[in-house]
Amino acid sequence: MKLKNILIVVKDIEKSKQFYHDLFGLEVIRDFDGNVILTEGLVLQEEGIWKQFLGKEIVPESNSCELYFEERDIERFAQKLENLYPSTKYVNRLMTHSWGQKVLRFYDPDGNLIEVGSPI
C-alpha cells in the first residue's frame, strides 16, 4: 500500500487552482466535477461535496495539519506571496529556526495551513 494523495477542502475550486498554480506551480492533472487532482498529489475538493460525505461542518484554520513545501530561494518566495496575495493571513512571516532553517507559515484562501521552508 502507498499514500496516493492528500485532499484539502476548498470553497472555490477555481480560486484554489489559481492559488496553488501561482505560488507552487501545481498543474491540473484531472478535473472531475468538484474534485481536482493537481501535480505533486494534492487534491482539491469543493466544500459542499465534503460536507455531504461527512455530514459535518468544516473547521477552517483548525491547525491540525499543514501542507509543507521546500523552496531554495525562500526570500523570493516570501516576496512573491506578498505581491500576489497581499491579504494572506500569516501564522508567522519569514523567520529562522535555531537550527538555521528559514520558514514561513500562512493560510490558503480556505484556511488550510501551509508551511514553506528552506531545504535542510
Backbone bond lengths (Angstrom), bond angles and torsions (degrees), N, CA, C in turn:
res aa  C-N    CA-C-N  psi(-1)  N-CA   C-N-CA  omega(-1)  CA-C   N-CA-C  phi
1 M - - - 1.441 - - 1.522 108.28 -
2 K 1.350 116.15 147.67 1.455 120.09 175.74 1.522 109.30 -142.15
3 L 1.314 114.93 152.14 1.460 120.73 175.23 1.520 107.54 -71.78
4 K 1.298 116.48 126.00 1.465 121.18 -174.46 1.522 112.76 -99.09
5 N 1.338 117.87 -46.42 1.455 121.42 -175.42 1.517 110.65 -146.15
6 I 1.314 114.68 163.59 1.463 123.78 168.87 1.525 105.81 -118.20
7 L 1.334 117.14 127.87 1.462 122.11 -178.13 1.521 109.58 -109.11
8 I 1.325 115.63 133.51 1.463 120.74 172.40 1.520 108.84 -123.35
9 V 1.310 115.49 151.29 1.458 122.51 -177.98 1.521 109.12 -94.30
10 V 1.341 115.64 135.07 1.463 121.40 -178.96 1.524 110.13 -134.87
11 K 1.311 115.91 151.85 1.471 120.88 178.53 1.528 111.68 -82.26
12 D 1.320 116.05 -42.64 1.463 121.93 -175.75 1.526 107.57 -124.11
13 I 1.319 116.02 102.14 1.461 120.53 -173.29 1.529 111.94 -64.47
14 E 1.325 118.19 -35.91 1.469 120.50 179.18 1.527 110.85 -66.50
15 K 1.308 116.66 -43.59 1.470 121.57 177.84 1.533 110.26 -61.71
16 S 1.325 116.59 -41.09 1.463 120.95 -179.76 1.521 112.00 -69.50
17 K 1.328 117.45 -39.87 1.466 120.13 176.23 1.523 109.78 -58.67
18 Q 1.329 116.33 -42.89 1.464 120.53 179.86 1.529 111.12 -65.63
19 F 1.327 117.19 -44.25 1.463 122.73 179.92 1.533 110.90 -57.40
20 Y 1.332 117.13 -51.07 1.459 120.58 -176.83 1.531 112.36 -71.98
21 H 1.325 116.81 -25.50 1.468 119.59 173.42 1.532 110.24 -74.12
22 D 1.319 116.62 -48.79 1.470 121.18 -177.88 1.519 112.44 -57.03
23 L 1.322 116.72 -47.03 1.464 120.46 -172.82 1.520 113.93 -88.33
24 F 1.317 118.18 -36.27 1.457 120.60 -171.13 1.531 113.76 -119.19
25 G 1.330 116.76 -3.46 1.460 120.52 178.74 1.518 114.16 72.37
26 L 1.342 117.57 17.81 1.459 120.03 -179.86 1.522 110.23 -73.09
27 E 1.315 114.60 136.75 1.466 121.45 -178.42 1.529 109.99 -111.84
28 V 1.311 115.93 154.59 1.459 121.61 177.51 1.528 109.37 -75.73
29 I 1.333 115.23 127.44 1.469 121.30 173.97 1.521 109.64 -95.35
30 R 1.333 116.09 -49.16 1.464 122.29 178.89 1.513 108.86 -138.60
31 D 1.301 116.22 141.02 1.457 121.48 179.81 1.526 108.09 -126.81
32 F 1.322 114.90 101.48 1.458 121.58 176.39 1.521 106.83 -96.29
33 D 1.278 117.84 172.49 1.459 121.57 -179.68 1.533 110.09 -68.97
34 G 1.336 115.66 100.46 1.462 120.83 179.43 1.507 115.19 85.43
35 N 1.316 117.54 2.19 1.468 123.79 177.80 1.523 108.47 -135.02
36 V 1.317 116.30 128.33 1.455 120.85 -178.86 1.526 108.53 -130.80
37 I 1.331 115.88 128.95 1.459 121.21 174.50 1.517 107.63 -99.20
38 L 1.334 115.41 124.64 1.462 121.97 177.95 1.527 109.59 -104.52
39 T 1.322 115.74 163.63 1.453 119.63 174.13 1.524 108.96 -59.24
40 E 1.304 116.33 160.93 1.471 125.03 -177.27 1.528 112.48 71.44
41 G 1.353 117.59 6.49 1.461 120.45 174.23 1.513 116.07 85.38
42 L 1.319 117.79 13.11 1.464 120.13 177.77 1.525 109.33 -86.98
43 V 1.330 116.23 130.82 1.465 122.22 178.03 1.521 108.44 -115.78
44 L 1.321 115.85 133.32 1.465 122.39 174.98 1.524 107.29 -105.18
45 Q 1.321 115.87 133.06 1.465 119.49 176.10 1.521 108.69 -130.11
46 E 1.343 115.63 134.14 1.456 120.21 -179.88 1.524 110.33 -63.40
47 E 1.312 114.46 141.41 1.460 122.39 -175.69 1.532 113.38 -54.22
48 G 1.316 117.70 -40.97 1.460 121.03 -178.16 1.521 112.67 -61.39
49 I 1.316 116.88 -38.60 1.464 121.06 178.57 1.521 110.20 -67.09
50 W 1.327 116.75 -44.84 1.463 121.48 -179.59 1.532 110.67 -62.78
51 K 1.331 116.50 -43.91 1.467 120.42 178.39 1.530 110.88 -60.63
52 Q 1.326 116.08 -39.37 1.463 120.63 179.74 1.530 110.53 -64.24
53 F 1.322 117.57 -41.92 1.466 121.23 178.90 1.523 111.60 -65.06
54 L 1.338 115.97 -46.77 1.465 120.40 -174.10 1.513 114.37 -85.99
55 G 1.313 116.27 -31.13 1.453 120.08 -173.74 1.518 111.99 70.04
56 K 1.332 116.62 26.24 1.468 121.85 -178.80 1.519 109.68 -136.11
57 E 1.315 115.44 161.94 1.459 121.00 177.88 1.532 110.96 -77.91
58 I 1.305 115.63 153.10 1.462 122.72 176.42 1.526 107.59 -86.89
59 V 1.328 116.76 142.48 1.468 121.55 179.90 1.528 108.53 -116.30
60 P 1.356 117.33 93.77 1.460 118.88 177.72 1.534 110.28 -66.66
61 E 1.321 114.93 154.29 1.467 121.83 179.92 1.526 111.68 54.47
62 S 1.337 116.38 39.18 1.466 120.28 -179.71 1.521 111.90 -74.22
63 N 1.327 116.75 -18.22 1.465 122.92 177.26 1.522 113.06 58.91
64 S 1.319 117.17 27.89 1.457 120.19 -179.24 1.530 112.53 -95.32
65 C 1.325 117.04 -11.19 1.463 121.45 176.11 1.528 108.06 -160.94
66 E 1.319 115.97 169.20 1.458 119.75 177.91 1.519 109.87 -146.92
67 L 1.312 115.43 156.32 1.459 121.79 168.92 1.519 105.70 -91.29
68 Y 1.328 117.52 131.78 1.459 121.58 -177.39 1.520 109.63 -116.18
69 F 1.318 115.79 127.32 1.462 123.37 177.14 1.514 108.20 -123.52
70 E 1.340 116.62 152.81 1.463 121.13 172.85 1.516 109.16 -116.32
71 E 1.323 114.84 143.41 1.469 121.82 -178.21 1.526 108.52 -142.99
72 R 1.329 116.15 123.99 1.475 120.26 -179.84 1.524 112.20 -63.82
73 D 1.330 116.41 -45.10 1.473 120.67 -179.45 1.526 108.69 -99.67
74 I 1.329 115.75 73.37 1.463 120.71 -172.67 1.527 112.36 -69.47
75 E 1.321 117.41 -29.41 1.467 119.38 176.75 1.530 110.55 -64.19
76 R 1.346 115.35 -41.28 1.476 119.38 177.56 1.527 110.04 -64.72
77 F 1.335 116.54 -41.46 1.459 119.73 178.29 1.526 110.99 -61.25
78 A 1.335 117.65 -44.87 1.468 121.54 -179.74 1.528 110.29 -59.36
79 Q 1.326 117.06 -39.21 1.462 120.70 178.47 1.529 110.75 -69.92
80 K 1.325 117.04 -39.84 1.470 121.92 177.54 1.528 110.15 -60.80
81 L 1.330 116.94 -45.25 1.464 121.12 178.25 1.521 110.64 -59.19
82 E 1.317 116.24 -46.27 1.467 120.82 -179.43 1.531 111.26 -63.43
83 N 1.331 116.87 -39.96 1.469 120.94 -178.68 1.530 111.95 -70.79
84 L 1.331 117.19 -44.79 1.466 120.85 -175.99 1.525 113.68 -80.19
85 Y 1.321 115.93 -34.77 1.469 120.89 -175.19 1.528 109.51 -134.70
86 P 1.339 116.99 70.27 1.469 120.89 -174.98 1.531 114.33 -65.03
87 S 1.323 118.38 -18.98 1.466 119.93 -179.47 1.533 112.21 -92.71
88 T 1.331 116.84 13.72 1.465 121.75 179.41 1.524 110.50 -56.18
89 K 1.328 115.44 137.67 1.463 121.09 175.32 1.532 107.67 -93.33
90 Y 1.331 115.83 119.31 1.456 121.99 -176.87 1.526 111.60 -96.65
91 V 1.326 115.46 145.73 1.453 122.05 165.37 1.526 106.39 -87.43
92 N 1.329 115.73 -47.31 1.460 121.02 169.50 1.519 109.11 -149.58
93 R 1.306 114.54 137.42 1.461 119.92 174.21 1.523 107.83 -74.76
94 L 1.311 116.53 -179.66 1.457 121.42 -175.57 1.524 110.94 -52.28
95 M 1.332 115.22 125.00 1.465 121.90 179.99 1.526 108.15 -143.21
96 T 1.321 115.79 167.63 1.459 120.93 177.55 1.517 109.54 -119.08
97 H 1.337 115.84 125.11 1.462 120.80 176.42 1.529 109.80 -71.79
98 S 1.322 116.34 164.51 1.461 121.67 -179.11 1.532 112.12 -60.66
99 W 1.339 118.66 -24.57 1.461 121.95 179.86 1.526 112.30 -89.60
100 G 1.347 116.59 3.75 1.460 120.88 172.94 1.516 116.13 99.17
101 Q 1.310 118.80 -8.41 1.462 120.51 179.49 1.523 110.31 -78.11
102 K 1.336 115.36 133.60 1.465 121.48 175.24 1.522 108.52 -92.25
103 V 1.331 116.44 136.60 1.459 121.37 -178.92 1.522 111.03 -144.72
104 L 1.314 115.00 158.17 1.456 121.59 166.12 1.514 107.34 -141.77
105 R 1.333 116.10 147.86 1.465 122.16 179.87 1.523 108.26 -128.56
106 F 1.320 114.41 139.22 1.460 120.25 -177.72 1.520 108.55 -157.86
107 Y 1.324 115.72 169.87 1.462 121.62 178.54 1.522 110.32 -102.98
108 D 1.328 115.34 143.08 1.459 119.13 171.29 1.531 107.55 -73.97
109 P 1.320 119.34 177.13 1.474 120.42 -176.69 1.531 114.71 -58.80
110 D 1.340 117.72 -15.74 1.460 121.22 -178.56 1.518 113.65 -107.85
111 G 1.329 117.10 8.27 1.456 120.39 177.64 1.515 114.64 86.19
112 N 1.332 117.56 14.30 1.461 121.03 173.87 1.529 107.96 -81.71
113 L 1.314 117.08 128.98 1.459 122.64 -175.88 1.516 110.89 -77.01
114 I 1.338 115.51 134.20 1.464 122.89 179.46 1.514 108.04 -127.28
115 E 1.326 115.81 137.55 1.461 121.72 170.94 1.518 107.56 -120.65
116 V 1.322 115.84 135.21 1.458 121.53 172.91 1.521 106.13 -121.32
117 G 1.315 115.75 125.85 1.457 120.60 -178.41 1.523 111.69 -129.10
118 S 1.313 114.58 156.56 1.451 119.22 172.70 1.526 107.52 -74.15
119 P 1.342 118.00 149.59 1.465 119.28 179.68 1.526 111.22 -59.43
120 I 1.332 116.06 144.79 1.472 119.32 178.79 1.514 109.88 -116.34
